[in-house]
Amino acid sequence: MPMNDMPKPGMPSGALPMLILRVLQSGSLHGYAIAQRIHVLSSQVLGVEEGLLYPTLQKMLAKGWVTAEWGVSETNRKVRFYRLTVAGRKHLKAELNDYDRVTQAIQDILRTA
Amino acid sequence: MGELFRRIVYLLNRRRMDAELESDMEFHREMAARAGRNNFGNTLRMREQAREAWGWTWLDRLIQDLRYGVRILARSPGFTLMSVLILAIGIGVNVAAFSLFDMVALEPLPVRDPATLVRLERRSPNAYTDGVPYTSLLFYGKNARTLSAVMGVLGVPPMQVDDDLQQATASFITPNYFTELGTRAAQGRLFDPTRDGTANDAPSIVLSYGFWQRRFSGDPSIVGRLIHINRKPATVVGVTPYAFASLGSQRPDIWMPIAQQPYFVEGSHTLTDSGDSAVRMWGRLASGVSAKMAAEELRTLTNELRRQHPNDIWDNEYIQISPGGHLQVMQPEMYQVAALVSVLTLLILAVACANLGGLMLARAVTREREIGIRIAIGAGRWRIFRQLCTESLLLATLGALTGLALGCTVLRLALANSDAPKWLSATPDWRVLLFTVAVTLAAAMFFGLAPALQVARQRQQKTMARQILVGAQVAASCVLLIVAGLLVHAAQHALYTDPGFGYQQLVSIDAQLSQHGYSPAAAKAYLDQMQTRLRALPGVRSVALVELPPLGHTVNRRTREIDGHNIFVYPNWVAPGFFETMGIPVLMGRTFYPGEKNAVIVSQSFADRQWPGRNPIGQAVGDGDSKDMVVGVVGNARINALSDDDATEQYWPAQPGDMPEMTVLARTAGAPDSLPPVVKSISENLDPKLFPEIRQLKVLYHDNVAPVEEVAAVVSLIGMVAVSLAGVGIIGMVAFTVSQRTKEIAIRIALGAKPVQVLAAVLRQFTWPIALGMVAGTGIAAAASRVLRKALFGVSNLDPAGYAGAVAVLVAIIAVAALLPARRALHLDLAKTLHYE
């Protein structure tokens, strides 16, 4: 496997679902676009590998956070677009709150210790 | 909940879902390629990983494993057939045994609310009887708040129906019996408390379905018919249903209301005598009441009864409550027997499993290549192990299904050929199915786990495993054969040795004088007359009186502690001529004088235990103030405990007051078959109100021994099956060892080894396991058969003949099984073997 598709060091474990939910907040995307968006938005620091993205998406489908529906890609190919559900939105909010609290706590320690 | 639902949707639409996933990933690749990044990952593997998110991978793997397992088994039909057959025998025997136990002790009776039915029996620390006086039953019924109903059954000797030659069995019951059970009549009506509750109600009887069919050919107009029971007219009001479930599986031909017992049995005081424990008592717990609460209340009531009738209630008496809503009210001894039977049947399963384990091990060698290849191309050991376990489970399931069918068929045949209650069915219920599943899993574990572990580890330590399997088979077969040997010996012993009394030419004549209210004087007159007339008959050799006739309905037993051991004493009250008539030898001293008092005659077995090495004559017997002197010692005669070798007897001279209880015994010169009609006419002549029960002892004796013979036959059959299995297993293993070591043996022979040395080399690894197995098996048998003691008709449970016979049979079979295949090693084609490769 090419090196650039390996998960980059520094991607916190368990963060991928949160990132996916976050990038889907602004509208539905297909799988490749999700990976691209994360890659671009992280200033190319975080890369999402195919072997990690699709199992995660399947898990999220099963949890009911996202749904998939057929659409047409920019290359005119029939492809599935993932969309956030109400449950997914709720979950994202909870995840973000948790994340904020934890990072805040870590920041506090790093600053004062 | 939503997630599970979505997962199931995924499972059901997996083909479409998989296609969608594939399309997604393909698109991803196309886009990545456009962006100039080539991805060389294994798409199939990635898709599989993604699919794991659905949570059904285990199912996929299971189906794969099963499919593969079926292919593997189908490829070797001989092995599969053999294994399924072996397992079917092992599991079938267990299923049949458990079904039987289930029927007897677990399956609720098909009656209203069976769970609250209880059997109530009088107990004290050293006394027991299965009945209560009718007066007590009424007292408990009236005062017990913890019981919503009390039912009673008074079993009586067979009764005369019209002028039939054969008497009919009969029971008197409390009128709430049928209403409490919720029984519906097949014809007419059954008893109910408002119409059949008092002696003033019109005499009515209910017929059993079988009797209605047999005696009245199922006559549809039977209801309302007047028939005579013991010459007393009564109206048939109804017929019980075909599949009638009764309490304690009592099945008389005729049911009568207990309030009318004095009408049918003229002169009887049974219903008013507070000392006559004749009625079997049953109850129904009030709702929300536990057996313990009821027991406490009944104890208080028993104490109250003691105040009213101080002589009729024992010290520390209490009412024992046991679950009554099953075919059989289980007593502790029955659980012991059940435990013994389950040990035996599980042993058969053990033999079957050990056998199959041997087959699997041998097969593992032939499958080494296949498994080696699978591991080489990337199968994990865990996956291989799982695959092998799945195969075992598949085999076990096939075996279990066959075994279940086998067990149920056997049971169905047994039910059809016995007079079991008609509501019993051999169709397995959920308990039997659950048991089958449990046994199947255990079996699969036992025969599949060890081989699977070894194969998956790719280790070659199979000699040890083979040795353990051989040892286990030998031990289990040894136990089965010994138990079979003991039972066979017991049956032989019972059939062909003297039970201590001559039964071939004896007839007992029980006129139930006390039941008909005879006074001692009247009874004496009747019995004297009867004896005189009998003596006058040409074929009669001698006549005597006894209170508890041999093999009779009533058994009286006392427990006595001698040197810390509890022994059973069977007391009896007899007239002087009893021992001569019974053919029981007087060994020391003398028999009674007419009219003797305060004397006792004991059996040899009692004298040996009570006064070992001393002269028993002149010793005193009895507790408290009334001591009786031993005047004689007679031979052991277990007239009311045929099978119990530990039984001892004591005889007292019958006193004038005992006369209404006495039974006449007559010994004939030739076959006694012609005597009963003559006795009947004599009795008719003496008192037409009486209908004596006339029984030939040889018939009773055979009825007593027949079950032991049957059990011995069944256990022998099972033992032989187990031994055959073990034999086949040993043949297989030895043959396998020979085939594995062909080259070594050929070299030995080529170097000049003698045949004996060659055989020894082949068989050495089995010698120790077989020897150890036999020792272990004998030990287990000796320990387990203690339970059997009371059923062995005087054969010791350590009986050398039984053990020697069993071990000899086993050794012979093992020797043949080991030598047959081992012989092959001697006839090897040396040149060919050594040139091979």
Interface residues (C-beta under 8 A of the other chain):
Chain A: M1 P2 N4 D5 H30 G31 Y32 A35 E50 G51 L53 Y54 P55 T56 L57 Q58 K59 L61 A62 K63 G64 A68 S73 T75 R77 K78 V79 R80
Chain B: G2 E3 R6 R7 Y10 E20 L21 S23 D24 M25 F27 H28 R29 E30 M31 A32 R34 R37 N38 N39 F40 G41 M46 R47 Q49 A50 R51 E52 A53 W54 G55
